[in-house]
Amino acid sequence: MTYTSFVNALSAIRVAGVKRQYTAPPSQLSSADLPAMHPQLPEHTQEVINLVSSPGMFAVVCELAIVIKANQQGTAAANFAECLTMLDALNNALIDNTSALNIDRWSMRQTAVEYGDTYWTIVARVEASE
């Protein structure tokens, strides 16, 4: 596993309801493409077991962001409901891809993200190792 292979594979998972998938954070978004998904903030941990042996387990973390809707579009209640639906869809997609991507765990949250405007966004922190 490499950073590139994990981020590319994670970016390619199919999440029900996502209209557009990016392989990197977009510089701008169109409401016609929402919900849109992209990776962000890859991390890596490499432990050395001892100086004589090979490195320990390769561990990588990547956040997946699913941009739902601009804050000024829709009502808070409707946008919140869309976020809950997308949380379920993303959770199901991660469950379906756990073995193929060596996923160890994930956590998800709803947040506001700036892409020119402020958007309702779901962010999943996905951890994998091999």
NORQUIJO-V178774 format. One record per helix or strand of 2 or more residues. SS is the DSSP state (H for helix, E for strand). FROM is the first residue (numbers start at 1). LEN is the number of residues. Records with the same first field share a line. If there is no record, write none. Layout:
# NORQUIJO-V178774
SS: FROM-LEN + FROM-LEN
This chain:
# NORQUIJO-V178774
H: 3-9 + 31-3 + 76-26
E: 20-2 + 36-13 + 55-16 + 103-12 + 118-12
